[in-house]
Amino acid sequence: MKFTPVTTRDAPTLRPDPARVVLRPLKVTTEPLGVNRTDRTRVNHIVDRVMALAPDVAERELDEIVETFAGRHRDLVASFDARAADMEPAFADHGAFTQTQRRLVGAYFLNEYSFEAAALFNPSIVPHFDQSNIPDGGLRFILSLRAVGEGHISSLTFRTGIVTADGAIVLEPTARFATIPRVTRRTLDAYLDQVEVTFDAGQDINERIIFPVTRAQANGIEDARFVAFDDSAGCVFYATYTAYSGRAIRSELIETRDFKSFRMAPMHGSAAVNKGMALFPRKIDGNYVMVTREDNETLSIAVSDDLLRWDAGRPLMAPMYPWEFVQIGNCGSPIELDEGWLLITHGVGAVRRYSIGAVLLDKHDPGRVLARCRFPLIHPEEQAMRGYVPNVVYSCGAMKHGSMIVLPYAVSDTFCRFATVEVADLLEVLEPCRK
């Protein structure tokens, strides 16, 4: 088999770090504490024990907890206060609380969660909205990643970095803290079911973690495919992703302009029932355009005048070569070139081996395939044959920088690497399709 070389020289590797933790509400029942429950027996027992502590003992307990955990979290005491505020329904069964008692109760109903202890994978990449103070010819970027922790719960995390003029990747240091956002708005109706979450302005992008906040997302926010979308008001960042409840999946959409406030909403329609939707970075002929996978095997292309409504598309491409005989899918949003739309793809071959390829779509009619890879660009080598899910290389989005494509990709559903390839070299290995 022939493989097309891509450059991975001196590329950094991103591995999961179990030391990074967030604070989450502790559940001692089968439902969130303090929310519409009449049977609060166990909650009351814990609160009663805190209330029974002598004032000096309570002070010492709180001081010890703060001393132990303050270096692991931003604004730890504020987190205790916020959790205590969430517990107000449980407090109704008790008398007045001192500030120390409220903070202790808040602490007892929180737990640390190592959100990327198991894996850090399936990255996508977009240009950063702030391009100030970077080297000549460089480009600052935002990398989104799927993080997996205990219980195989997936969350969305970010890294930032710079790609230099010659294609070197320089990642900025990982943030010391990791923080989940506040839910600032919910719109619950039959169609929208929107949730908006917001981080504090002082929190670095590298420390922001979007953890599941709805029942539909309870077991994961999976495989976000971010794209910098050109609209009438400038650049807005969208991401399609899979929400997993633990029983069912659905496709949802994230919208943000600043990576501080994020709006999340489900998508509807027959084209939105599966995984792996990828939005084009601008409208075409007045419509939004999406690459979809509606049958678990082939790719289709759908158009819509509503970002949240996607009905059945028309077939785009099916498996053709041995490395993709099982199924094909996209590896993120198409990239606009002078020659057409470059779509990075994945294919599944023998022994469930995932490889990465590419196709070129017509610029004016993206439902027409002009050329595609006979052989993969990246295939699982020895390092990708061992890991959480062996024999897999996978990406959720690449980015054009100058004359090259920057492609972050996951290895064995465990860690991430970067590759670059010159656009001219990539186009040269794509084989024209018969009309």
C-alpha positions in Angstrom: 0.0 0.0 0.0 1.2 3.5 -0.8 0.9 6.3 1.7 1.2 10.0 1.2 3.8 11.6 3.5 2.8 14.5 5.7 5.1 16.4 8.0 5.1 15.7 11.7 8.5 17.0 12.4 9.0 18.2 16.0 5.2 18.2 16.4 4.1 18.4 20.0 2.1 15.6 21.6 -0.8 16.3 23.8 -1.4 13.7 26.4 -4.1 13.4 29.1 -3.2 14.9 32.5 -5.0 13.3 35.4 -3.8 16.1 37.7 -6.3 18.5 36.0 -9.5 18.5 38.0 -12.8 20.4 38.2 -15.3 20.7 41.0 -18.6 19.1 40.3 -21.8 18.7 42.4 -21.7 15.5 44.5 -24.7 13.3 44.0 -25.6 11.2 47.0 -29.0 10.3 45.5 -30.0 9.3 42.0 -31.0 12.9 41.2 -29.3 16.3 41.6 -29.3 17.3 45.2 -31.8 19.9 46.4 -33.9 19.8 43.1 -37.6 18.9 43.5 -37.0 16.1 46.0 -39.4 15.3 48.8 -37.1 12.5 50.2 -34.0 14.3 51.4 -33.2 12.0 54.2 -29.5 11.4 53.4 -29.0 15.0 52.5 -30.5 16.0 55.8 -28.2 13.6 57.7 -25.1 15.2 56.2 -26.3 18.7 56.9 -27.3 17.8 60.5 -23.8 16.4 61.1 -22.3 19.7 59.9 -24.7 21.7 62.0 -23.8 19.7 65.1 -20.1 20.6 65.0 -18.9 23.1 67.6 -18.1 26.5 66.1 -14.4 26.2 66.7 -14.4 22.7 65.2 -16.3 23.8 62.2 -13.8 26.7 61.7 -10.8 24.2 61.9 -12.5 21.8 59.4 -13.1 24.6 56.9 -9.6 25.9 57.3 -8.1 22.4 56.7 -10.2 21.9 53.6 -9.3 25.2 52.1 -5.6 24.6 52.9 -5.7 21.2 51.2 -7.6 22.2 48.0 -7.0 25.9 47.4 -4.0 25.3 45.2 -6.0 23.0 43.0 -8.9 25.4 42.1 -9.5 29.0 41.3 -11.7 30.8 43.9 -12.3 27.7 46.0 -14.3 29.4 48.8 -16.5 31.0 46.1 -17.2 27.5 44.8 -18.3 26.4 48.3 -20.6 29.5 48.5 -22.1 28.8 45.1 -22.8 25.1 45.9 -24.4 26.2 49.2 -26.7 28.5 47.2 -27.7 25.5 45.1 -28.6 23.7 48.3 -31.2 26.2 49.5 -34.1 23.8 49.1 -32.3 21.4 51.5 -31.7 24.2 54.0 -35.4 24.8 54.4 -35.5 21.8 56.8 -32.9 23.3 59.1 -32.4 26.5 61.2 -30.2 29.4 60.5 -26.7 28.7 59.2 -23.5 30.6 59.9 -21.2 31.5 57.0 -18.8 28.8 58.1 -21.6 26.2 58.2 -22.9 27.2 54.8 -19.4 26.9 53.3 -18.8 23.5 54.9 -22.1 22.2 53.6 -21.1 23.5 50.1 -17.8 21.6 50.4 -19.4 18.4 51.5 -21.6 18.4 48.4 -18.8 18.9 45.9 -16.3 16.4 44.5 -13.2 16.6 42.3 -13.4 15.1 38.8 -10.3 14.4 36.7 -12.0 15.2 33.4 -9.1 14.0 31.1 -7.7 11.2 33.2 -8.5 8.6 30.5 -8.1 10.3 27.2 -7.6 13.6 25.4 -8.4 13.2 21.7 -10.4 14.1 18.6 -9.2 17.7 18.2 -10.4 20.4 15.9 -8.6 23.7 15.2 -9.6 27.3 14.3 -7.8 30.6 14.1 -7.9 32.5 17.3 -10.1 35.7 17.4 -7.1 37.6 18.8 -4.1 37.7 16.5 -2.2 40.4 18.3 1.5 40.2 19.2 2.4 37.1 17.2 5.6 36.5 15.1 5.6 37.6 11.4 3.8 35.0 9.3 2.5 33.2 12.4 -1.1 32.4 13.3 -2.6 31.9 16.8 -5.1 29.1 17.1 -7.6 27.6 19.4 -7.7 23.8 19.7 -10.7 22.0 21.0 -10.4 18.5 22.4 -12.6 15.8 23.7 -11.6 14.9 27.3 -12.7 11.6 28.9 -12.6 10.9 32.6 -14.1 8.4 35.1 -17.2 6.7 33.9 -16.3 7.5 30.3 -17.9 11.0 30.5 -16.8 13.3 27.8 -16.3 17.0 28.1 -15.0 19.8 25.9 -11.7 21.4 26.7 -9.4 23.9 24.9 -5.7 24.7 24.2 -4.2 27.7 22.5 -1.0 28.0 20.5 0.8 29.4 17.5 1.7 27.9 14.1 4.8 29.7 12.8 5.4 30.8 9.2 7.3 27.5 8.5 4.7 25.3 10.1 6.1 24.7 13.5 3.5 24.2 16.2 4.1 26.0 19.6 1.5 25.2 22.3 1.0 27.7 25.0 1.3 26.4 28.6 -1.6 24.4 30.0 -3.5 26.4 32.6 -2.9 25.6 36.2 -6.6 25.5 37.0 -9.6 24.0 35.2 -13.0 25.6 35.6 -16.6 24.8 34.4 -18.9 27.6 33.5 -22.1 29.0 35.0 -25.4 28.2 33.3 -26.6 31.7 32.6 -29.7 30.9 30.5 -32.1 28.0 29.7 -34.8 28.1 27.0 -36.7 24.9 27.3 -39.4 24.3 24.6 -40.1 21.6 22.1 -37.8 23.0 19.5 -35.1 25.1 21.0 -34.1 23.5 24.3 -31.2 25.9 24.4 -28.6 26.3 27.2 -26.1 29.2 27.5 -23.0 28.8 29.7 -20.6 31.6 30.6 -17.0 31.7 32.0 -15.6 34.6 33.9 -13.6 37.0 31.9 -10.5 36.4 34.0 -10.3 32.7 33.2 -7.9 31.7 30.5 -9.3 29.8 27.5 -6.9 27.0 28.4 -8.7 26.4 31.8 -12.3 26.5 30.4 -14.0 23.1 30.5 -17.6 22.6 29.1 -19.0 19.8 31.1 -22.4 18.2 30.3 -25.2 20.4 31.7 -28.4 18.8 30.2 -30.0 15.3 30.4 -29.3 14.8 26.7 -25.5 15.4 27.4 -25.4 13.5 30.7 -22.7 11.1 29.5 -20.9 13.3 27.1 -20.2 16.2 24.8 -18.4 14.3 22.0 -16.3 15.2 19.0 -16.9 18.9 18.5 -16.1 20.1 15.0 -15.4 23.8 15.3 -15.5 26.1 12.3 -14.8 29.9 11.9 -18.0 30.9 10.1 -18.2 34.1 8.1 -21.5 35.8 8.7 -22.9 39.3 8.2 -21.7 40.4 11.7 -18.2 39.1 11.2 -16.8 35.8 12.5 -18.8 33.5 14.6 -17.6 30.1 15.8 -19.9 27.1 15.4 -19.3 23.5 16.4 -21.4 20.5 15.7 -21.1 17.7 18.3 -22.7 14.6 19.6 -24.7 14.8 22.9 -24.8 11.4 24.6 -27.3 10.8 27.4 -26.0 7.3 28.3 -28.9 5.8 26.2 -29.3 7.9 23.1 -27.4 10.4 20.9 -28.4 13.5 19.2 -26.6 16.2 17.2 -26.3 19.6 18.8 -24.7 22.9 17.8 -22.5 25.3 19.8 -22.3 29.0 19.0 -19.7 31.4 20.4 -17.9 34.6 19.4 -15.4 34.9 22.2 -15.0 31.4 23.7 -16.3 32.8 26.9 -20.1 32.5 26.4 -21.4 29.4 24.6 -25.0 28.7 23.4 -25.8 25.0 22.9 -29.0 23.7 21.2 -30.1 20.5 19.5 -30.4 20.1 15.8 -33.5 18.6 14.3 -34.5 16.8 11.1 -33.6 13.5 9.5 -30.1 14.5 8.6 -29.3 15.3 12.2 -30.0 11.9 13.7 -26.5 10.6 13.3 -23.0 11.6 14.3 -20.4 13.5 12.4 -22.0 16.6 10.9 -19.6 19.3 9.6 -20.7 22.8 8.7 -19.3 24.7 5.7 -17.5 28.0 6.8 -19.9 30.2 4.9 -23.3 30.2 3.1 -23.5 29.0 -0.5 -26.2 30.4 -2.7 -27.8 31.9 0.4 -28.1 28.6 2.4 -26.1 26.9 5.1 -24.5 23.7 3.9 -23.5 20.7 6.0 -21.7 17.4 5.3 -23.7 14.6 7.0 -23.5 10.9 7.5 -27.1 9.7 7.6 -26.6 5.9 7.1 -23.4 5.1 9.2 -21.6 4.3 6.0 -21.6 7.0 3.4 -21.5 10.8 3.3 -24.2 13.2 2.1 -24.6 16.9 1.7 -27.5 18.9 3.1 -28.6 22.5 2.7 -30.8 24.5 5.0 -31.9 28.1 5.7 -32.0 27.2 9.5 -28.9 26.2 11.4 -31.0 24.0 13.7 -33.0 22.2 11.0 -31.4 19.7 8.7 -33.6 17.4 6.5 -32.3 14.6 4.3 -29.4 15.5 2.1 -28.3 14.1 -1.2 -25.6 11.4 -1.5 -22.0 12.8 -1.8 -19.7 9.8 -1.7 -19.5 6.1 -0.7 -16.5 3.9 0.2 -14.4 3.2 -2.9 -10.9 2.1 -1.8 -9.9 -0.8 0.5 -8.8 1.5 3.4 -12.4 2.8 3.6 -14.5 -0.2 2.7 -16.3 -0.4 6.1 -17.4 3.2 6.3 -16.3 6.8 5.6 -16.9 10.1 7.5 -15.6 13.6 7.7 -12.8 14.9 9.8 -14.3 18.4 10.3 -15.6 21.3 8.2 -14.5 21.8 4.6 -11.6 24.2 3.9 -12.0 26.7 1.1 -9.3 26.7 -1.5 -9.0 28.4 -4.9 -9.4 25.0 -6.4 -12.5 24.0 -4.5 -13.5 22.7 -1.0 -11.0 20.5 0.7 -12.7 17.9 2.9 -10.5 15.9 5.2 -12.1 12.4 5.6 -11.7 9.3 7.6 -12.1 5.8 6.4 -12.5 2.5 8.2 -10.8 -0.6 6.7 -9.9 -4.1 7.7 -9.5 -4.9 11.4 -11.4 -1.7 12.1 -8.5 0.5 11.2 -9.2 4.2 11.0 -7.2 6.2 8.5 -7.3 9.8 7.3 -7.7 10.9 3.7 -9.1 13.9 1.7 -11.4 14.8 -1.1 -11.9 17.9 -3.2 -15.4 19.2 -3.8 -16.6 21.6 -6.5 -16.5 25.2 -5.2 -19.8 26.2 -6.7 -21.5 22.8 -6.4 -20.1 21.1 -3.3 -22.2 18.1 -3.9 -19.9 17.2 -6.7 -16.6 15.3 -5.9 -13.7 16.4 -8.1 -11.0 14.2 -6.7 -10.2 11.9 -3.7 -7.4 10.0 -2.1 -6.7 6.5 -3.4 -4.4 6.0 -0.4 -4.7 7.6 3.1 -2.7 10.7 4.2 -2.2 9.3 7.7 -2.7 5.7 8.8 -2.2 4.0 12.1 1.5 3.3 12.6 2.9 1.3 15.5 2.1 4.0 18.2 -1.5 4.0 17.0 -1.9 0.2 17.3 -1.7 0.4 21.0 -4.0 2.4 23.2 -7.5 2.8 24.6 -9.0 2.2 21.1 -6.2 0.6 19.0 -5.7 1.2 15.2 -7.3 4.6 15.1 -6.1 8.0 13.8 -8.9 10.6 13.8 -9.5 14.4 13.6 -12.4 16.7 14.0 -11.0 19.6 12.0 -8.0 21.1 10.2 -7.0 24.7 9.3 -5.4 26.4 6.4 -2.3 28.6 7.2 -0.6 30.2 4.2 0.2 27.5 1.8 -0.2 24.6 4.2 -2.9 22.6 6.0 -2.4 22.2 9.8 -4.1 18.9 10.9 -4.3 17.9 14.5 -5.3 14.3 15.0 -5.9 11.8 17.7 -4.0 8.5 18.2 -5.8 5.4 19.6 -8.5 7.6 21.1 -5.9 8.5 23.8 -3.6 11.5 22.9 -3.1 14.0 20.0 -0.4 14.9 17.5 -0.1 17.5 14.7 0.7 17.1 11.0 1.2 19.7 8.2 1.0 19.2 4.5 1.5 21.7 1.7 -1.8 22.4 -0.2 0.0 21.9 -3.6 1.4 18.5 -2.5 -2.0 17.4 -1.2 -3.9 18.4 -4.3 -1.3 16.6 -6.5 -2.0 13.2 -4.9 -5.8 13.5 -5.2 -7.0 11.5 -8.1 -9.6 13.1 -10.4 -13.0 11.4 -10.3 -14.8 10.4 -13.4 -17.6 12.7 -14.4 
